[in-house]
Amino acid sequence: MGGTSVMGENVNTSTEQESGPQATAAEAAPDAGPSAAPDAAQKARAAKRQLTKSLVFELALPLGGYYVLHGVGLGQWASLLISSLLLVPWLVLGMVRSRRVEVMPVFTLLLIVLGALMSMVSGSPRVLLVRDSWVFGVLGLWILGTLATQRPFMLTASRSIVATKIGEAGAEEWTGRWAYDATFRHHLRTLTTVWGLGFTVDAGIRVALAYTLPVDLVPLVSTLQWLVVLGGLFGFHIFYVNRNGLKV
C-alpha cells in the first residue's frame, strides 16, 4: 500500500558541469533576474507541500484506513478494498486541478477496479495487496525502456525543474547538451537505470511480501519497505550528483 508519485528530484547542468538536485535558487544563472530566487523558492515550497500531501493521501490514509476499518470489525478483504478507495478522490482531484488526464493516476484507478474485481472472483485479500506491485513494476519497466530512446526518463523528468531554476532558455540549452555531451548522456542514463531498477525490484519485493507475510502485516511492512526503497533511491541520487560535482 505504497504511494505512486514521489519523483520530484532531478539532475541539472551548467555550461561546464551537469547539475544536481541539491542546487539552490541562489546558484541559478546571474541573468535569471532578481525575481528568480523568490519565484524558485515559492515553487520549492509548493513542491514540498505537494510531497507532504502525497505522503498523507497515498501512504498514511490508505494504511491507517485499513487498520481502523479492520479494528472496528470489518474483514480483511473489505478493509483493504475500502481503504484503497480512499485514494480515488485524491487522484481524481489532481487531474481536475491540472485540467488534464494523467497516465499514472488513470492507470492506478484502473488497477484499483481490476484488483477489486479479481479479488471478488478469487475471494483472496492478497490479490488486493499486489495491486501496487503492478503500478511500480510497469513504472520501473517504462523507465528502463526509455534508455533505448533519445529522451531517457531523467532527461524529461528533470527539464521542468531545470526551467524553474534557470529559465526556459537555460532548460533548452540544458536538454540540448544531450546531442553533443557524452558525459552528460552517461550521467542521465546511469540515474535513469538506477531509478528504473529501483521501482522494478520494489515491485518484486511487494509481491513476495503479499504472499508470504500474514495479511494484517503486509500493508505496514510494504509501506515501510517502500519508504526505505525511496530513501535509498534519493540517497543514491544525491550522492551521485555530488560525487560528480554536479551544480547548476
N, C-alpha and C positions, 0 to 999 in steps of 0.2 A: 504494500500500500504506500508506495513512494510517489513523489511528485514527478512532473514531466517537463519542467520548463526552465530549470536553472542553468542558463548557458550564457550569462552576461559578460564573462571575461573575454579579452581579446588580445591580439598582437598587433602593434603599430610599428611604424617606421619613421625615420627622419631621412635627410638626404644621404647620410652616410651609414646609418645603422637602422635595423629593424627596431621597433619599439614594443614595449610590453604592457601588460595590463596594470602595472603599478604607476604608470606615468600620470602626473597630475596636471590640472589645468594650467598651473604656473609654468609647466615645462613646454607649453604649446609654442608654436612659431611666433616670433615677435610681431609679425604683421597681421596677426589674427584680430587685432583691435582691442581696445580697453574693455569692451563688454564680453570678451571671450571667456575670461576666467569666471565671472559671476554666472554666465549662462551655462558653462560646463559644470560649475558647482551645483547649480539648481538641477540640472539633468542628472547629476550623480546622486543627489538626494532623492530625486524621483525614482531612480533605478533601485536605490536601497529600500524605499517604501514598497516598490513593486515586488522586490525579492521577499520582503517580510510577509506581504500578503500572500504570495505564492506558497511560502512555507506553512502559513496558517491554514489556507484553504485546500492545499494539495497534500499536506502531510498531517498536520495536527488535527484538523476537523474530521477527516475520514477515520484516522486512527482512534481519536477519542470517541467518535461516534460509535464505532464498533464495540468498544469495551463498555460504554454506557448502556447501549441497547442490549448487549448480552448480559450485562449485570442486572438489568431490570426484568430479565426472564425470557427474552427472545432467543430463539435458536441460533446456532452459528451461521447457517445459510441466510436467514432473514437479516441478521445483524450485519453480515458482510454486504449483502445486497443494498440495504437501506443506507449504510454508511458510504458505500461507493457512489450512491446517487447524490449525496451531499456535495459532490464535486461538480455536478452538472450545472447549477446556476452560475458558478464561478466561471466555467468555461464559456457558457453562452454569453454572460455579461462581458467577458473580454472581447468576444467577436463583435458584440453590439457596439461597444465603445470604440473599437478600431474601425468599425464600418467595413469590415472585410471578412471573408471566410478563411480561417487559418487551417492549414492541413493537419497539424498535430492535435489541436482541440477536437476537430471533427473525427479524426482517427481514434482519439481516446473515447469520445462519445459512442462511436460505433462499437468499440471493444466492450464498453460497459453493457451495451444492449446485447451483443453476441454472447458475452460471458454469462449474462443473466439467463438467456435462452438455453445455452448449453448446460448450465448448472441445473435448470429445471428438468431437462431430459435425463441427466445423469444422477441428479439428487445429491451431488457432492459439492460441499463448500470449497473444496480445493480447486475446483475449476475457476471459481471467482478469484482465488488467491493468485493464480498465474496470469491474471489479466495484465498487470503491469509489465510482466515479462515480455509480452508481445510488443508493448509500446517501446520499451527500451531496446529490445532486440532489433526491431525494424529501424529505430533511430540510429543505432550503432552501425548496422549494415549499410544504411544510406550514407552515413558519414564516411565510412570506408570506401563506398562506391564512388564518392566524389574525388577520390585520389586519382582516378583514371581520367578525370576531366581537366580542363584548364582553369576551373574555378573550384578548388577544393573547399571544403567546409569552412576552414579557418579564414580563408580569404573573404568569403561572402559574409560570414558571421561577424567579422571584425570591422567591416567597412563603415557601418553606421556610427560606431563608437569612435573610429578614427575621424570621421567627419565632425563629430561633436567636439573633438579636441583641437583639430587643426583646420576645420572648414572643409567645404566641398572640394575646393581646388586642391587642397592638400590630400584629401582622400583619393581623388582621381590620380594624383601623382603617385600616391602610395600603392594603389592597385596596379598602376602601370608598371611598377617595378617587376611584376611577375614575368613580363615579356623578356627582360634582359638580365635580371639579377639571379644567378644560380643559387647563391647562398640564401637569398630571400625565399626562393621556392623550396629549398631544403628545410628551412625552419618551419614554414607553414605546413608542409607535408608531414613533418615529424609531429607537430602538435595535432594535426588532423588525425593522424594514425593513433596517437595516444587516446584522444577523446573517443574515437570510434571503437577501439578495442575496449576501453573502459565501459562504455554502455553495453557492448555485446557481452562481455564477461559478466557484467552485472545481471543481465537477463538470465544467463545460465545459472547464476547463484540463486536468483529468485525462484526458479523452477525447482532447484534442489531443496531449498528451504520449504517450499509449499508442499512438497510430497514426502518430506522426512520428519519435519517437526510436528508436534501437536498443533492442531488448527488454532487454538487460542494463543499460541506463542508467535505464530507466523506474522501477523500484522506488525507487532512490536519489533521483532527481530529483523524483519525485512526493511522496516523504516530505518532502524539504526544502521543496518548494513548499507543502505543507500546513502545515508549521511557520511559514512566512512568512505565509500567509493567517491562520492562527490568531493569530499575534503581532500582525498588523495589526488584527484584529477586537478583541482585548483592548485594544490600544493606543488605538484609537478610543473604545472603551467607557470606559476610564479618563479619557481626555481630555474626552469629552463630559460625564460626570458632574462632573468637576472644574470644567470651564468654566462649568457651570450652577450651581455652588455646592451640589452635592447632598451632604448629610450626614445621618446618622441622628440 
